[in-house]
Amino acid sequence: MAGQIKLLELQKADLMKKTSRRRSLPEHWLDIEEIRLVSDLRIMHAKVDELYQIVINLKQRHDESAVTDYSDGPILNRDIQRVDEIYLWFVKLREERERRRRA
């Protein structure tokens, strides 16, 4: 039993080394906040893709004038404002990522 545990530990250590060679991962286990962040990011990526697909379908199926005519004006304005806020946040993230690359 102890030999099996030691073998599993060695295999895990070898896997961690291989993984860290492919990507620069921290050499510690993720804490709960890091796990939540990764989870939230995965959800965000899925939702951004979902929104993108919905907008593409709307654009392909309907004229912009029809979308404007049939939309609830105040709700559409709120949606536009929210997307603008999201866009600005993404721009800020991109600038931070580029700044770190140059440093």
N, C-alpha and C positions, 0 to 999 in steps of 0.2 A: 504494500500500500504506500509506504513512504517513498519507494522507488518510483511509483507511478506519479505521485505528487511532484517529485523532483523533476521528472521528465516533462510533465505539463508546465511547470514553471520555466524550464529551459526552452520549451517550444514557444511559450508566451513571450519570453525575452527575445527569442530569435525573430518572432513575428513583429515585435515592437521595433527592433532594429531595422528590419526590412521596410516597415511602414515609414519610419523616420527618415530613411534614405530617400524614399520617393517624395515625401513632403516634409517640410519642416514642422513637425508636430511637437508639442511640448512633451517633455519626458516624464510627465506625471499624469495620473488619472484625472479626468475632468471632474471638477467639483459640481455641485448641483446647479449653481448659477451658470456655469459654462454649458452644461447639458441643456438647461432651459434656453440659453442663447442659441445654441445650434438648432434646437427644436423650433424655436420661433423663426429662425432664418429659413429653415426648410419650409415651414408653413407660408412665410412671406413669399418665397420663390414660387410656390405652387399657386398662391393667390394672384400674384402679378401675372403669371402665365395664363391663369384663368381669365383675368380681366382683359388681357391682351387678345385672347381668342374671342371673347365676347365682342369686343370693339371691332375686330377684323370682320366678324360675321355680320355685325350691324352695318358696317361700311359696305360690304359686298352685297347685302340684300336690300338696303334701303338708301334712298337719297338723303343727304344731310338736311334738306328742307323738310322732308317728312319726319325725320327724327326730331327736329326742332318743333314742328307743328304738333306732333303727338305727345311730346314729353311734357311732364309737369315742370313748368318753368322754374319755380323756386327749388325743386329737387334737383333739376339739371344744373342750375347755378351752384348749388351746394356740392354736387359731384365734381363739377369743374374745379371749384376751389380746393376740394380735397386732393384731386389729382395734381393740381399745381403745387400744393404743399408737399406731396410725396415726391414729385419731380425735383423740387428744390432740395429736398433731403438727399435724394440720390446723387444730385450734382455735388453736394457737399461731401458725400462719401467718396465719390470719384476723385475729387480734388485732394482729399486726405490720403487716399491710396496712392495717387500720383506723387504727392509730396513725400510720402514715405519711401517710394521707390527711388526718388532722386537723392534722398539723404543717405 
